[in-house]
Structures are given as structure tokens and as C-alpha cells.
Amino acid sequence: MIQTENTVTKDLLAKAEKSVLFTARRPEVVMERGEGMYLWDTDGKAYLDFVGGWAVASLGHSPAALREALARQSSTLVHASPGYYNKPMIEFAELLTSVSGMDKAFFASSGAEANESAIKLARKHGAANLNEAYKIITLTNGFHGRTLATMSATGKAHWEKLFAPKVDGFVHVPLNDLDACFAAVTNDTCAIMLELIQGEGGVHEVDEAYLYGLRKICDMYGMLLIFDEIQTGLGRTGKLFAYEHYGIKPDVLTIGKGIGGGFPLSAMLTMEKYDLFEPGDQGGTYSGAPLAMAAGHAVLQELLMLDLAGNAMRQGGYLAAKLAELAGSHPITNIRGKGLLLAFDVPEGAAAALSAICLREGLLVNAPGPSTIRLVPPLIVAQRHIDDMVRILQGAFEQLKAAA
């Protein structure tokens, strides 16, 4: 008996229910393939992707540059142990430090690992240079990952008691409140760590004057200023790194998501003076693995060659303008963000329903909160994709109104 596509999907969903650990409420679709701006499910339905794998698919889905780099590298060396240098590691570190303005790179597999490394480096600096200082100031409503330490650094109120006891030493202060940050500094403070745009928190930006003040505080007390650019880095905001919008450089920079174009990869970058780890202090089985390094190198070269940061700036401006037009006839407010990291508000409680209607109509958008829609499409997005997205979104608003 030949199974229909719908039967195949139902069978796969039943298997998922039985064997995949529940950690998220997922819609009843199974993604099967992707190309460019689109994903297709096992029923053959296409979806215009404005989620981008949570800002991961920087080059779009299944890009040729990534496929070819993985095939080429896998035919020579996949893994050599982090105890040895390998050629792709050295080549990628050289390229990444040259374009970032930083001096040294440590590689990992996820954003949380990169941020863990930054936390460790800050505490190493505190122990070596600040009389054993260990506390790190982070921001309310920020997000730094899902390990115990990065969850402790994250300023989500509903995470406060989750997996208690948390890792000690993190002090949360409100975004853009310089007085609160200054008041939180003590002799035990070794660093300030923040996202320049709070992505998971609903796309909220730092003010330039505030960021300048943080730089001055860190310089005054010898603390590290850490920018978490896991989501904003590598072209997402219209510049290669979000800190370039402000002209304020960090001591430590973390990047992930788009760095591998879909291959698990992240990095922590820092300056020569903070190259402080001793052998055994930091590491990881897959740190600097040749296959990941080849992937990252290929993705970054493609980003630079195609000027995808510039495309993000241009298309982000076009997208924001189209949303502003749509706001004239639909309940869209507070359009915000930079480049292709944008968000807008809808009536309280409507975001999830709107996202579900968009999914049904073949558009993927993200609802990080009950009243917020976030848009993080691949950096290859073109005006025709944005026009299609706005058309589907308009229809979704009309369906939402009719169902009210």
C-alpha cells in the first residue's frame, strides 16, 4: 500500500509524540526541505520563511556555498581533536578577527557556549586583575542562553525560580537605565554583559548615550564590557556587527546563529590583553573542529562577497516602510529594530493566533510574546519576498478580525 503525503505526515507526528522529548509546543507540520527563502513540509506545502531558523539561516536554506564547503572539507578532515591546530581553524580565526576588530577567537557550537566562555573569561579577569571580583551585571528582559549559567545571566522574570538554585553572581538592571547600572557596581563586579538589541525580549534597542555610559563605567573600574551579538552579529542589523552602529567597541564579543548558516557554530572574540585562560580552563570536544570551521569560513566569505549586511539595511528599511503602510489599516504599533531584526506589536494576546494563521497561509513569523511579532528572515531576502509577506500578513489580520 502506497502512503499518501498526508498519511506520511500523520505517521511522523505520531512517532514524534512517542519518541521526541517534549520541550516546546510545535505545530503539526514536519519540515522536509528548504531552498533560499522557502521551506517545504512533508505534504509538499511551501512556507515563506521570515523566522530564518531563529536568525540562523543567514544565507537562506541549503545555500550552495555551505553545501560545497561541507562536502569539500568532509572529504579531507572532519575532526582532529581540539588538542591540535587544524588549517581551517587558523584560516577562519584569521578572517573573523580581521573583520570584527578583535584579536583572538574561541570557537564553540552554540550561542550559550560562547556566552559561557565570556562569563568564564570575565571571572578569570576578575580573579587575576580585580581582587577576585566575580559578579556580572546583565539586563532585565535580556537573553543569553539555556545553560544554567546563561539562564542565570538571562533577565527573564519567569525563569527566576526555574532549575533553582541558579548560578550566583548575576545582577539584573533595566535596559537603558544608566543610574541603575552604576548603582549596581560594587568591588565584586567584573563585567557588564548585554545584547545591543534584545531579540528574544521583543526587539528592544540600547540607547547610544547609555552604551557610551557603560563603556565609561567599565573603563573607570577596569571591568569587561561584553556584547552578546549572538543574534545581531554578522549582518543582521545592517552592519556586519551591531556595535558598529554606535561606534563603541566591546572587550568581549560573542556571535552565533548566522555564523554557520545552519551548521552549529559560535565564537567568543576578545582582545589580546584578555587572552587569560590557562591550559584546562576552557575547551570543548568540538571547539574549532575542521568541518565547522570550513562552514563558518564559507558563510562569512559569502556574507562579505554579497554584501548581505548592506542588503539587510536596504530590505529592512523597505520592510519597515511596508509595515508602516499596513499599520494604517490594521492594528500594528511600535514598529522597531534595525536591519532585518524587526518587530511590531499587535493587540494583547493576539500574536500567537496571528502567527498560527500566517503558518496556515504559508508564512512563518515568530511570536516571542503575547503581543509581539518578530521578523528575522534570511539576509538574502528581496523586495518580492517582502511584498508577498505583507500580502499574507494583511490577509491574516483580516481573518483574525473576522474570527473575533
Salt bridges, closest charged atoms under 4 A:
ASP11 OD2 - LYS15 NZ 3.45
ASP49 OD2 - HIS61 NE2 2.68
GLU91 OE2 - LYS87 NZ 3.97
GLU200 OE2 - ARG374 NH2 2.93
GLU205 OE1 - LYS338 NZ 2.30
ASP219 OD1 - ARG215 NH2 2.87
ASP228 OD2 - HIS144 ND1 2.78
ASP251 OD2 - ARG215 NH2 2.90
GLU272 OE1 - LYS104 NZ 3.50
ASP275 OD2 - LYS104 NZ 2.52
ASP281 OD2 - LYS124 NZ 2.79
GLU325 OE1 - LYS322 NZ 3.70
ASP345 OD1 - ARG336 NH2 3.12
ASP388 OD1 - ARG391 NH2 3.90
